[in-house]
Structure formats: structure tokens, C-alpha cells
Amino acid sequence: MTTKSATLAIFLCFSAFTLMFSQQKKTKIYLVGDSTMCLYDDSRFPQAGWGMPFVHFFDDTVEIENHAKGGRSSRSFIEENRWQPIAEALNAGDYVLIQFGHNDAQNSKDHPDRKTTPEEYKTYIEKYIAETRAKNATPILISPVTRWKFDDHGKAEEGHAPYLKALTEVAKKHHVAMIDLDTKSRELLNDMGKACSRYMYMYFEPGKYFKFPDGYPDNTHFTEFGARKMAEIVLNEIIAQDLELAKHVVKPFKRKK
């Protein structure tokens, strides 16, 4: 083989490899947040985070990595070095869906040093935004989802007002897309009513579910049904806001007549 022929063969092989790689490369969506978004194994059934059904809403050009972790705040997720590996792995065209605030308002027995003030929360959220954009990836902010809590008039109560306000201010300041899951989920609870909306949460009365014979009064975490409804809110907002990510949503199913 002549030198010219060898050079041409190498060029063709490299071109074919490059084409194959570009065809296989998928858009990555990273989910970063707390227990309302995270993955659960079968031992926790029927508990689910909304990030679990969310993966089924997109076509095969998308790959979703759910890094959400229970009990974490915008601060502790960073301090435990959960964010840095994601920031380093980001590529141009990727997306990061960022949802914190649920645990920023208070510490707990298992997490005694996670609390942030609304101003500190804004600083941490801005860090996620800046480091995502530094890799030419796209951040999408999501407000903390509501709890199953109602007032004396039967209306779902707002529980994250300072953090919702802070997140809204950050989104406007940095021109970042924001999905107000807090408000939208409360609207859903009000539409469904207190009695029916309970089935979205891990809130079981004594004797109503075999796994929890003594009851399980959890007004924060979701059943599979609740997780799907919250994921649908996020999906519908991606479509309603005409975000670029909407191009990767699976096509609606049409029954054959």
C-alpha cells in the first residue's frame, strides 16, 4: 500500500469512527436534588421519587442520570462532594435539573448541618448555575414540591415560601428556566382535594396497607402514583415553556382506529 493510500484509509476510518460516535452520543439529563426526586429500590415500595417515572418521558436520544439523594440540601449536596463529579462530567448540550429547598429550611437528627438561610440558598443555587453553564450545559431550576398539608379550610398550605421567593429571584437574575413545582403541586392537591390527594403520598392510616399495619403518616414522600403526577407536572412545564429539552420528549401515543 502506498503512503497516499494508507493516509486515505486512515482518514476514512477516522471519519467513520467520528460519524459513529456522533450518532451514538446522547443528550444527558442530570437530576440533582433530594428525596422527593431520588431513586428507591424495591425494598422501599411503594415509595418513589418523581425522577423515577420521569425517565420514561423521553426518547432514545436522551440518557438520564438521577443523582438526587435523600436528606440533602443545596449546601450539603455540595459539601459531601456529590456535585463536583457531575460538574466535571458535564458536556456541551447536557442538562441539569436542580431541585433543592425541601431540606434547606431545617436540620434533622440524621443531617444536623444541612440548613441554609434563603440568602445562602441563593448562593449555592448560583454555584450550580455557573458551573453548569461553564460547561455549555443548561441548568433548569425546580422549586421544592409541596407537602400534603392542609389548613382548616381544606386548602393545601404553602410550606416553602422563603425558598420559592429566593429561587424565583435567582432564576430572573440569571435568566434561567424555572419550573415552579411548589405552586403547581399545591394546585394539583387543591384540585384533587384532601381525601383523594392523600393517595399520592406515603400517608397510610392504621390497617389500610399490609406493609404498615400501624400506619405510616408521611406527608412528604410519594407513592408511585404521586411520583408520576409530579413528574408529569415537570414534563408539562418543559413543554409549556417551549424549552429545548421538549424536542426529546416521546411522541404521544395514538390508538389505531
C-alpha positions in Angstrom: 0.0 0.0 0.0 1.4 3.4 -1.0 1.8 6.2 1.6 -1.0 8.1 -0.1 -3.4 5.1 0.1 -2.5 4.4 3.7 -3.2 8.1 4.6 -6.6 7.9 2.8 -7.5 4.7 4.6 -6.7 6.2 8.0 -8.7 9.3 7.1 -11.7 7.2 6.1 -11.5 5.1 9.3 -11.3 8.1 11.4 -14.2 9.8 9.6 -16.3 6.6 10.1 -15.5 6.4 13.8 -16.3 10.1 14.3 -19.6 9.7 12.5 -20.5 6.6 14.5 -19.6 8.4 17.8 -21.7 11.4 16.9 -24.6 9.2 16.1 -24.3 7.4 19.4 -23.8 10.4 21.6 -26.8 11.1 23.7 -28.1 14.2 25.4 -27.6 13.7 29.1 -30.0 15.0 31.8 -28.6 15.0 35.3 -31.1 15.1 38.2 -29.8 16.9 41.2 -31.9 17.2 44.3 -33.4 15.5 47.4 -35.6 12.5 48.4 -38.6 13.8 46.5 -36.7 13.3 43.3 -34.4 10.4 44.0 -34.3 6.7 43.2 -35.6 4.0 45.6 -35.1 0.2 45.4 -37.8 -2.4 45.6 -37.5 -2.6 49.4 -39.0 0.8 49.7 -42.0 0.1 47.6 -44.4 1.8 47.1 -42.2 4.8 47.8 -40.9 6.6 44.7 -39.2 9.8 43.7 -40.6 11.7 40.8 -37.3 11.2 38.9 -38.1 7.5 38.6 -41.1 7.8 36.2 -39.5 10.9 34.6 -37.1 8.8 32.7 -39.9 7.2 30.6 -40.9 10.6 29.1 -38.0 10.9 26.7 -36.9 9.2 23.5 -33.7 7.2 23.0 -31.7 10.2 22.2 -31.6 11.0 25.9 -29.9 9.4 28.9 -30.9 10.4 32.4 -28.7 10.1 35.5 -30.5 10.5 38.7 -28.0 11.8 41.4 -30.7 13.1 43.8 -30.1 12.0 47.4 -32.5 11.9 50.3 -32.0 14.4 53.1 -29.7 16.7 51.2 -29.9 20.5 50.9 -28.4 22.8 48.3 -25.4 23.1 50.7 -24.9 19.5 51.9 -25.1 18.1 48.4 -22.0 20.2 47.5 -20.2 19.7 50.8 -20.5 15.9 50.5 -18.8 16.1 47.1 -21.9 14.9 45.2 -21.9 17.9 42.9 -18.3 18.2 41.8 -18.1 14.9 39.9 -21.3 15.9 38.0 -19.8 19.3 37.2 -16.7 17.7 35.9 -18.6 15.2 33.7 -20.8 17.7 32.0 -20.6 18.2 28.3 -22.0 20.8 26.0 -25.6 20.2 25.3 -26.3 18.4 28.6 -29.0 19.5 31.1 -29.0 19.7 34.9 -32.4 19.8 36.6 -31.8 21.3 40.1 -34.3 20.9 42.9 -33.4 21.9 46.4 -35.1 23.8 49.2 -37.1 21.0 50.9 -34.3 20.3 53.4 -32.7 23.8 53.4 -35.2 25.1 56.0 -34.2 22.8 58.8 -31.6 20.3 60.2 -32.6 16.8 61.3 -31.3 14.1 63.5 -29.5 12.4 60.6 -28.5 15.7 59.0 -27.5 18.1 61.7 -25.7 20.5 59.5 -27.6 21.0 56.2 -29.7 24.1 56.9 -29.3 27.2 54.8 -30.9 30.7 55.0 -32.7 31.8 51.9 -29.7 34.1 51.1 -27.3 31.2 51.5 -29.6 29.0 49.4 -29.4 31.6 46.6 -25.6 31.5 46.7 -25.5 27.7 46.4 -28.0 27.7 43.6 -26.0 30.3 41.7 -23.0 28.0 42.1 -24.9 25.1 40.4 -25.9 27.5 37.6 -22.5 29.0 37.0 -20.7 25.6 36.9 -23.3 24.1 34.6 -23.0 27.0 32.2 -19.2 26.9 32.3 -19.5 23.5 30.5 -22.0 24.9 28.0 -24.7 22.8 29.6 -28.2 24.1 30.5 -29.5 24.4 34.1 -33.2 24.2 34.8 -34.3 25.2 38.3 -37.2 23.4 40.1 -38.8 24.7 43.3 -39.3 22.2 46.2 -42.5 20.2 45.9 -45.3 20.8 48.3 -46.2 18.6 51.3 -49.6 17.0 52.0 -50.6 19.6 54.5 -54.0 21.5 54.6 -55.4 24.4 56.5 -58.7 24.5 58.4 -60.5 25.5 55.2 -59.2 22.4 53.3 -56.7 24.3 51.2 -53.2 23.0 50.7 -50.7 25.1 52.6 -47.6 26.8 51.3 -44.5 25.5 53.1 -41.6 26.8 51.2 -42.3 30.5 50.6 -38.9 32.0 51.5 -37.1 29.5 49.3 -39.6 29.8 46.4 -39.1 33.5 46.5 -35.3 33.1 46.6 -35.3 30.7 43.7 -37.5 32.9 41.6 -35.2 35.8 42.2 -32.2 33.8 41.1 -34.0 32.5 38.0 -34.8 36.0 37.0 -31.4 37.4 37.8 -29.5 34.8 35.8 -32.2 34.2 33.1 -32.6 30.5 33.9 -35.6 28.5 33.1 -37.6 27.7 36.3 -40.4 25.2 36.9 -42.5 26.1 39.9 -43.3 22.6 41.2 -44.2 24.1 44.6 -47.1 26.1 43.3 -48.2 23.6 40.6 -48.2 20.7 43.0 -50.3 22.7 45.5 -52.7 23.5 42.7 -53.0 19.7 42.0 -53.7 18.9 45.7 -56.4 21.5 45.7 -57.9 20.2 42.5 -57.9 16.7 43.9 -59.0 17.6 47.4 -57.5 16.4 50.7 -59.0 12.9 50.7 -58.1 11.9 47.2 -54.6 13.6 47.1 -53.6 11.5 50.1 -53.0 8.6 47.8 -50.1 10.4 46.2 -48.2 10.4 49.4 -46.8 7.8 51.7 -49.5 8.5 54.2 -51.2 5.3 55.3 -53.8 5.1 58.1 -53.5 2.1 60.5 -54.9 -1.1 59.0 -55.1 0.3 55.5 -51.9 -1.2 54.0 -50.3 -4.5 54.8 -46.8 -3.2 54.9 -47.7 -0.6 57.6 -50.3 -2.2 59.9 -49.8 0.6 62.5 -50.0 3.3 59.8 -47.4 5.4 58.2 -48.1 9.2 58.4 -45.5 10.5 55.8 -46.8 13.7 54.2 -43.6 14.4 52.2 -42.7 11.4 50.1 -44.6 9.9 47.2 -46.2 6.7 46.2 -45.7 5.6 42.6 -48.9 7.4 41.7 -47.8 10.6 43.4 -44.3 10.4 41.8 -45.8 10.1 38.4 -48.2 13.0 38.9 -45.3 15.2 40.0 -43.1 14.1 37.1 -46.0 14.9 34.7 -46.0 18.5 36.1 -42.3 18.9 35.4 -42.8 17.4 31.9 -45.8 19.6 31.1 -43.9 22.7 32.2 -40.9 21.8 29.9 -43.4 21.6 27.0 -45.4 24.7 28.0 -42.2 26.8 28.4 -41.0 25.5 25.0 -37.7 24.5 26.4 -35.2 22.9 24.0 -35.4 19.8 26.0 -39.0 19.3 24.8 -37.7 18.2 21.5 -36.6 14.9 23.1 -40.0 14.1 24.6 -41.5 10.9 23.3 -44.3 11.3 20.7 -47.9 11.0 22.1 -49.4 7.5 21.7 -52.2 7.3 19.2 -54.6 4.4 19.2 -55.2 2.8 15.8 -58.8 3.0 14.7 
